[in-house]
Amino acid sequence: MPLTGRAALVAALGSLPVGLLEPGWTGILAVNGSLALACACDFALAAPVRRLVLTRSGDTSTRLGETADITLTVTNPSRRPLRGRLRDAWSPSSWDPGTEVEGSRHRLDIPAGERRRVTSRLSPTRRGDRQADRVTIRSYGPLGLFSRQGTHRVPWSLRVLPSFTSRKHLPSKLARLRELDGRTSVLTRGEGTEFDSLREYVPGDDTRSIDWRATARQSAVAVRTWRPERDRRILLVLDTGRTSAGRVDDVPRLDASMDAALLLAALASRAGDRVDLLAYDRQVRALVQGKSAGQLLPSLVTAMATLEPELVETDARGLTAAALRTAPRRSLIVLLTSLDTAPVEEGLLPVLPQLTQRHTVLVASVADPHIARMAQGRGDIDAVYEAAAAAQAQHERQRTAEQLRRHGVTVVDATPEELAPALADAYLALKAAGRL
């Protein structure tokens, strides 16, 4: 039975003047008794809280960076109107700190026997499943002197999916794919590509594409056109070990890797290739296999939503074995991991031949743009020391990338904003060269 601020103020101001005007305790007791009676009546007339019936409806998923609306329906079965306040509490990171107070607190005014709806607008700041906590309701009496308070458990779960900000690059990459696929006037030829059709020779065509037999049967010179092979297999491997927990420009490396993987998956599925996903550190954290083009992206974002970096060193041998089991046939294996020297030299390089002898391997890594900015710093002694440290870090990273290239691995090393389009370009280049 909480005492409201109004009741406390009335109690403080009500007894004092009467005590001054009427000496003795009689007047004070009379006023205090009246005040106590008013508070008791106010409390008795407040609608009961625990008899309220609460249900939820609304969004069950949203993308990181977007909002979700969750509606609470509050039914007042009592014979007294409900006037009060409601707080809809959720697990941490369900709201941006600046919007929590406005989004979670609501006024209630529900006549007897009726229901009302209030909507909480969540703005999650992290991926994963956000759970509803408790709903706290405070019911005031008609005078606002006393109130009843109680809590209800109304379960609800909101899945926060990866943001997929790189989808803005998809139209330009699809245009490049159409060029490779022979659907525009630009046609390419690469080793291992599929024959598409014959057309008349135009100046600038590769003379090696001339079909002499077809030319002999007609008056014009005929050339073969080619298109990249379809139905190739691609395995996206997300390293969820400790190095993926690092933040670059306030974005976890794992989230930047997911964004790049989603763009590549969308592009490859449009190209007619089959895409699978494996997330691994010391065990399989997520596995998506055998999905059709229409099911692929929803399955990937759902699998990625709950992935979190594990603060353990990735088992490179276990990762290699899991990748070989997942991709028994020749595939393009895209490993999204770190280019830090120690994990690569001690973990990945010794087992890399097991992958490269059967598959085409591409390693993609998130680079820190702050290192590049430090390398350009001058002006005082601290800036010079920072520039020297940054230059050394860049040299070690380049040396690690060169070691991978000597094993036949394609390496993509880019900042979080540039990683997704750079990875898509590397895929298109491999496809144009017929290396898939």
C-alpha positions as CSV (number, residue, x, y, z in Angstrom):
1,M,0.0,0.0,0.0
2,P,2.4,2.8,-1.2
3,L,1.9,6.3,0.2
4,T,1.8,8.7,-2.7
5,G,3.6,12.1,-2.6
6,R,0.2,13.8,-2.4
7,A,-0.8,11.9,0.7
8,A,2.5,12.7,2.4
9,L,2.1,16.4,1.6
10,V,-1.4,16.5,2.9
11,A,-0.3,14.7,6.1
12,A,2.5,17.2,6.7
13,L,0.5,20.3,6.0
14,G,-2.9,19.2,7.4
15,S,-1.9,18.6,11.0
16,L,0.3,21.7,11.6
17,P,-2.2,24.6,11.2
18,V,-4.9,22.8,13.2
19,G,-2.4,22.3,16.0
20,L,-1.7,26.0,16.1
21,L,-5.3,27.1,15.9
22,E,-6.7,24.6,18.5
23,P,-4.4,24.0,21.4
24,G,-4.3,20.4,22.6
25,W,-4.5,17.2,20.8
26,T,-8.2,17.0,20.0
27,G,-8.1,19.1,16.8
28,I,-5.0,17.3,15.6
29,L,-6.4,13.9,16.2
30,A,-9.7,14.9,14.5
31,V,-7.9,16.1,11.3
32,N,-5.5,13.2,11.3
33,G,-8.4,10.8,11.8
34,S,-10.2,12.4,8.8
35,L,-7.1,12.2,6.7
36,A,-6.6,8.5,7.7
37,L,-10.3,7.8,6.8
38,A,-9.8,9.6,3.4
39,C,-6.6,7.6,2.7
40,A,-8.4,4.3,3.7
41,C,-11.3,5.1,1.4
42,D,-8.9,6.1,-1.4
43,F,-7.1,2.8,-1.0
44,A,-10.3,0.8,-0.9
45,L,-11.6,2.5,-4.1
46,A,-8.4,1.9,-6.1
47,A,-8.9,-0.9,-8.6
48,P,-7.2,-4.2,-7.6
49,V,-4.0,-4.9,-9.5
50,R,-3.6,-8.7,-9.2
51,R,-7.0,-9.4,-10.7
52,L,-6.0,-7.7,-14.0
53,V,-5.7,-9.9,-17.0
54,L,-2.7,-9.1,-19.3
55,T,-1.9,-10.6,-22.8
56,R,0.7,-9.7,-25.4
57,S,0.7,-9.4,-29.2
58,G,3.0,-7.8,-31.7
59,D,6.3,-8.4,-33.4
60,T,8.3,-11.5,-32.8
61,S,11.4,-10.5,-34.8
62,T,13.1,-7.3,-36.0
63,R,16.5,-6.4,-37.5
64,L,19.2,-4.8,-35.4
65,G,18.9,-1.0,-35.8
66,E,15.1,-1.1,-36.3
67,T,12.2,-1.0,-33.9
68,A,9.6,-3.5,-32.8
69,D,6.1,-2.8,-31.4
70,I,4.9,-5.1,-28.6
71,T,1.2,-4.5,-27.5
72,L,-0.1,-5.3,-24.0
73,T,-3.8,-5.7,-23.6
74,V,-4.9,-5.0,-20.1
75,T,-8.4,-6.1,-19.0
76,N,-10.0,-4.7,-15.9
77,P,-12.5,-7.3,-14.6
78,S,-13.3,-5.5,-11.4
79,R,-16.2,-3.1,-10.7
80,R,-13.9,-0.1,-10.1
81,P,-12.2,2.0,-12.8
82,L,-8.4,1.6,-13.0
83,R,-6.4,4.8,-13.0
84,G,-2.7,4.2,-12.8
85,R,0.7,3.7,-14.4
86,L,2.3,0.7,-16.1
87,R,6.0,-0.2,-16.6
88,D,6.8,-2.9,-19.2
89,A,10.3,-4.2,-18.3
90,W,12.4,-6.2,-20.7
91,S,15.9,-7.8,-20.6
92,P,18.9,-5.5,-21.0
93,S,19.7,-4.1,-24.4
94,S,16.1,-4.2,-25.5
95,W,16.0,-0.4,-25.6
96,D,18.4,2.2,-26.6
97,P,19.2,4.0,-23.2
98,G,17.7,7.2,-24.4
99,T,14.3,5.7,-25.3
100,E,13.7,3.2,-22.5
101,V,11.7,5.6,-20.2
102,E,9.4,6.8,-23.0
103,G,9.0,3.4,-24.5
104,S,8.3,1.3,-21.4
105,R,6.1,3.5,-19.2
106,H,2.4,4.2,-19.9
107,R,-0.6,5.8,-18.2
108,L,-3.7,3.6,-17.7
109,D,-7.3,4.7,-17.6
110,I,-9.6,1.6,-17.9
111,P,-13.3,1.7,-16.9
112,A,-14.7,-1.2,-15.0
113,G,-15.1,-4.4,-17.1
114,E,-13.3,-2.9,-20.1
115,R,-9.9,-3.4,-21.7
116,R,-7.2,-1.1,-23.1
117,R,-4.1,-1.6,-25.2
118,V,-0.7,0.0,-24.7
119,T,2.2,-0.4,-27.1
120,S,5.9,-0.5,-26.1
121,R,8.3,0.3,-28.9
122,L,11.5,-1.6,-28.5
123,S,14.8,-0.5,-30.1
124,P,17.3,-3.3,-29.4
125,T,21.0,-2.6,-29.4
126,R,22.2,-6.2,-29.7
127,R,21.4,-9.3,-31.7
128,G,19.8,-12.3,-30.1
129,D,16.6,-13.2,-28.2
130,R,15.2,-10.4,-25.9
131,Q,12.8,-11.7,-23.3
132,A,10.0,-9.8,-21.6
133,D,10.5,-9.4,-17.8
134,R,7.7,-8.3,-15.5
135,V,4.9,-5.8,-15.9
136,T,4.5,-3.5,-12.9
137,I,1.2,-1.7,-12.4
138,R,0.4,0.9,-9.9
139,S,-3.4,1.6,-9.4
140,Y,-4.4,5.0,-7.8
141,G,-7.5,5.8,-5.9
142,P,-9.8,8.7,-6.9
143,L,-8.0,11.2,-4.6
144,G,-4.5,10.0,-5.6
145,L,-3.5,9.6,-1.9
146,F,-2.8,5.9,-1.8
147,S,-2.2,3.3,-4.5
148,R,-2.1,-0.5,-5.0
149,Q,0.9,-2.0,-6.8
150,G,1.6,-5.5,-8.2
151,T,3.5,-7.3,-10.9
152,H,2.5,-9.7,-13.6
153,R,4.6,-12.1,-15.7
154,V,3.5,-11.9,-19.4
155,P,6.1,-13.9,-21.4
156,W,7.1,-12.8,-24.9
157,S,10.3,-13.2,-26.9
158,L,11.7,-10.9,-29.6
159,R,14.4,-12.2,-31.9
160,V,16.8,-9.5,-33.1
161,L,18.2,-10.5,-36.4
162,P,21.4,-9.2,-38.0
163,S,21.0,-5.8,-39.6
164,F,22.3,-6.7,-43.1
165,T,23.3,-3.1,-43.9
166,S,25.3,-4.3,-46.9
167,R,22.2,-5.2,-48.9
168,K,22.5,-1.7,-50.4
169,H,25.4,-3.1,-52.5
170,L,23.3,-6.0,-53.9
171,P,21.9,-4.2,-57.0
172,S,25.4,-3.2,-58.3
173,K,26.8,-6.7,-57.7
174,L,23.8,-8.3,-59.4
175,A,24.5,-6.0,-62.4
176,R,28.0,-7.3,-62.6
177,L,26.7,-10.8,-62.3
178,R,24.4,-10.3,-65.2
179,E,27.4,-9.2,-67.3
180,L,29.2,-12.4,-66.3
181,D,26.2,-14.5,-67.0
182,G,25.9,-13.3,-70.6
183,R,22.7,-11.4,-70.1
184,T,24.2,-8.1,-71.3
185,S,26.5,-7.2,-74.2
186,V,29.6,-7.8,-72.1
187,L,30.6,-11.5,-72.3
188,T,33.6,-13.1,-70.6
189,R,35.4,-16.3,-71.0
190,G,37.3,-18.2,-68.3
191,E,38.7,-21.6,-67.6
192,G,36.0,-24.1,-66.8
193,T,33.1,-21.9,-67.8
194,E,30.0,-23.3,-69.7
195,F,29.3,-22.7,-73.4
196,D,26.2,-20.5,-73.8
197,S,25.5,-19.7,-77.5
198,L,26.9,-18.4,-80.8
199,R,26.8,-14.9,-82.1
200,E,28.3,-12.8,-84.9
201,Y,31.8,-11.6,-84.4
202,V,32.3,-7.9,-83.6
203,P,35.7,-6.1,-83.4
204,G,37.3,-6.5,-80.1
205,D,36.2,-10.1,-79.5
206,D,38.8,-12.6,-78.5
207,T,39.8,-14.5,-81.7
208,R,40.2,-17.7,-79.6
209,S,36.4,-17.7,-79.2
210,I,35.8,-18.0,-83.0
211,D,33.9,-21.2,-83.9
212,W,35.4,-22.1,-87.3
213,R,33.0,-24.9,-88.0
214,A,30.0,-22.6,-87.5
215,T,31.7,-19.9,-89.5
216,A,32.1,-22.3,-92.4
217,R,28.4,-23.0,-92.5
218,Q,27.4,-19.3,-92.7
219,S,28.6,-16.1,-94.3
220,A,29.5,-14.3,-91.1
221,V,32.2,-15.1,-88.5
222,A,30.7,-16.8,-85.5
223,V,32.1,-16.7,-82.0
224,R,31.2,-18.7,-78.9
225,T,29.8,-16.9,-75.8
226,W,30.4,-18.4,-72.4
227,R,28.8,-18.0,-69.0
228,P,30.0,-18.9,-65.5
229,E,29.1,-22.4,-64.3
230,R,26.0,-22.7,-62.2
231,D,25.2,-24.9,-59.3
232,R,28.5,-24.5,-57.6
233,R,28.8,-25.1,-53.9
234,I,29.8,-22.4,-51.4
235,L,30.4,-23.0,-47.7
236,L,30.5,-19.9,-45.5
237,V,32.5,-20.6,-42.3
238,L,32.2,-18.1,-39.4
239,D,34.9,-18.2,-36.8
240,T,33.2,-17.5,-33.5
241,G,36.3,-17.8,-31.4
242,R,37.8,-15.1,-29.2
243,T,39.2,-13.0,-32.1
244,S,35.6,-12.4,-33.3
245,A,34.7,-10.6,-30.1
246,G,37.0,-7.6,-30.8
247,R,35.2,-4.4,-31.7
248,V,36.2,-2.4,-34.8
249,D,34.6,1.1,-35.0
250,D,32.3,-0.1,-32.2
251,V,31.0,-3.0,-34.2
252,P,32.0,-6.6,-33.2
253,R,34.1,-8.4,-35.8
254,L,31.6,-11.2,-35.8
255,D,28.7,-8.8,-36.8
256,A,30.8,-7.4,-39.7
257,S,31.6,-10.9,-40.8
258,M,27.9,-11.8,-40.7
259,D,27.0,-8.8,-42.8
260,A,29.6,-9.8,-45.5
261,A,28.4,-13.4,-45.4
262,L,24.8,-12.3,-46.0
263,L,25.6,-10.2,-49.0
264,L,27.7,-13.0,-50.5
265,A,24.9,-15.6,-49.9
266,A,22.3,-13.3,-51.5
267,L,24.5,-12.8,-54.6
268,A,25.5,-16.5,-54.9
269,S,22.0,-17.7,-54.6
270,R,21.0,-15.4,-57.4
271,A,23.8,-16.8,-59.5
272,G,22.4,-20.3,-59.1
273,D,25.0,-21.5,-56.6
274,R,24.2,-23.5,-53.4
275,V,25.2,-21.9,-50.2
276,D,25.7,-23.5,-46.8
277,L,26.7,-22.0,-43.4
278,L,28.9,-23.3,-40.6
279,A,29.7,-21.4,-37.4
280,Y,32.5,-22.9,-35.3
281,D,35.0,-22.3,-32.5
282,R,35.5,-25.5,-30.5
283,Q,32.2,-26.9,-31.6
284,V,29.5,-26.3,-34.2
285,R,27.4,-23.3,-33.1
286,A,25.2,-23.1,-36.2
287,L,24.7,-25.1,-39.4
288,V,22.5,-24.3,-42.4
289,Q,22.5,-26.8,-45.2
290,G,20.4,-27.7,-48.3
291,K,18.2,-24.6,-48.4
292,S,16.6,-23.4,-51.6
293,A,17.2,-19.9,-52.9
294,G,13.9,-18.6,-51.4
295,Q,14.6,-20.1,-47.9
296,L,18.4,-19.3,-47.8
297,L,18.4,-15.8,-46.4
298,P,15.7,-16.3,-43.8
299,S,17.5,-19.4,-42.6
300,L,20.8,-17.7,-42.4
301,V,19.6,-14.6,-40.5
302,T,17.7,-16.8,-38.0
303,A,20.8,-19.0,-37.4
304,M,23.1,-16.0,-37.0
305,A,20.7,-14.1,-34.7
306,T,21.7,-15.9,-31.5
307,L,25.4,-16.4,-32.3
308,E,27.8,-14.8,-29.8
309,P,31.6,-14.8,-29.8
310,E,33.1,-17.5,-27.5
311,L,36.1,-16.4,-25.4
312,V,38.1,-19.4,-26.4
313,E,40.8,-20.1,-29.0
314,T,39.3,-21.5,-32.1
315,D,40.3,-25.2,-32.7
316,A,41.6,-25.0,-36.3
317,R,41.8,-28.8,-36.7
318,G,38.2,-29.2,-35.5
319,L,37.1,-26.4,-37.8
320,T,38.8,-28.0,-40.8
321,A,37.3,-31.4,-40.0
322,A,33.8,-29.8,-39.7
323,A,34.2,-27.9,-43.0
324,L,35.3,-31.1,-44.8
325,R,32.3,-33.0,-43.4
326,T,29.9,-30.2,-44.4
327,A,31.4,-29.8,-47.9
328,P,32.4,-33.3,-49.1
329,R,32.4,-32.2,-52.8
330,R,34.6,-29.6,-54.4
331,S,33.4,-26.2,-53.1
332,L,34.4,-22.6,-52.5
333,I,35.1,-22.4,-48.7
334,V,34.9,-18.8,-47.5
335,L,36.5,-18.5,-44.0
336,L,35.6,-15.3,-42.2
337,T,38.3,-15.1,-39.5
338,S,41.1,-13.0,-38.2
339,L,44.4,-12.3,-39.8
340,D,46.2,-12.0,-36.5
341,T,49.6,-13.6,-36.8
342,A,49.5,-16.1,-33.9
343,P,46.1,-17.7,-34.6
344,V,46.9,-18.1,-38.3
345,E,50.5,-19.3,-38.0
346,E,49.9,-21.7,-35.1
347,G,46.3,-22.8,-36.0
348,L,45.3,-22.3,-39.6
349,L,48.5,-22.7,-41.7
350,P,49.4,-26.3,-40.5
351,V,45.9,-27.6,-41.5
352,L,45.3,-25.4,-44.5
353,P,46.6,-28.0,-47.1
354,Q,43.7,-30.3,-46.1
355,L,41.3,-27.7,-47.4
356,T,43.2,-26.4,-50.4
357,Q,43.9,-29.8,-52.0
358,R,40.2,-30.4,-52.4
359,H,38.6,-26.9,-52.3
360,T,39.0,-23.3,-53.4
361,V,39.6,-21.3,-50.2
362,L,39.0,-17.6,-49.6
363,V,39.9,-16.0,-46.3
364,A,38.1,-12.7,-45.4
365,S,39.0,-10.6,-42.4
366,V,37.9,-7.4,-40.8
367,A,40.7,-4.7,-40.8
368,D,40.8,-1.9,-38.2
369,P,40.7,1.6,-39.9
370,H,42.1,3.1,-36.7
371,I,45.4,1.4,-37.4
372,A,45.6,3.1,-40.8
373,R,44.8,6.4,-39.3
374,M,47.5,5.9,-36.6
375,A,50.0,5.0,-39.3
376,Q,49.5,8.5,-40.9
377,G,49.9,10.3,-37.6
378,R,52.8,12.8,-37.1
379,G,53.3,16.0,-35.2
380,D,54.6,15.0,-31.8
381,I,56.6,12.2,-30.3
382,D,53.5,10.2,-29.2
383,A,52.0,10.3,-32.7
384,V,55.3,9.1,-34.1
385,Y,55.4,6.2,-31.8
386,E,51.8,5.3,-32.5
387,A,52.6,5.5,-36.3
388,A,55.5,3.2,-35.9
389,A,53.4,0.7,-33.9
390,A,50.7,0.8,-36.5
391,A,53.1,0.3,-39.4
392,Q,54.5,-2.8,-37.6
393,A,51.0,-4.1,-37.2
394,Q,50.2,-3.5,-40.8
395,H,53.4,-5.3,-41.9
396,E,52.6,-8.3,-39.8
397,R,49.1,-8.5,-41.2
398,Q,50.4,-8.2,-44.8
399,R,53.0,-10.9,-44.1
400,T,50.3,-13.2,-42.8
401,A,48.1,-12.6,-45.8
402,E,51.1,-13.3,-48.1
403,Q,51.7,-16.7,-46.3
404,L,48.0,-17.6,-47.1
405,R,48.4,-16.6,-50.7
406,R,51.4,-18.8,-51.1
407,H,49.1,-21.7,-50.3
408,G,46.7,-20.7,-53.1
409,V,44.3,-18.9,-50.8
410,T,42.5,-15.7,-51.9
411,V,42.6,-13.1,-49.2
412,V,40.2,-10.2,-48.6
413,D,41.2,-7.8,-45.9
414,A,39.0,-4.7,-45.5
415,T,37.3,-2.4,-43.0
416,P,33.8,-3.3,-41.7
417,E,32.1,-0.9,-44.3
418,E,34.2,-2.3,-47.2
419,L,34.4,-6.0,-46.3
420,A,31.0,-7.0,-47.7
421,P,31.4,-5.5,-51.2
422,A,35.1,-6.5,-51.4
423,L,34.1,-10.1,-50.6
424,A,31.4,-10.0,-53.2
425,D,33.9,-8.7,-55.8
426,A,36.3,-11.5,-54.9
427,Y,33.6,-14.1,-55.5
428,L,32.7,-12.6,-58.9
429,A,36.3,-12.5,-59.9
430,L,36.7,-16.2,-59.0
431,K,33.5,-17.0,-60.9
432,A,34.7,-15.0,-64.0
433,A,37.9,-16.9,-64.0
434,G,36.2,-20.3,-63.8
435,R,37.8,-21.2,-60.5
436,L,34.6,-22.3,-58.7
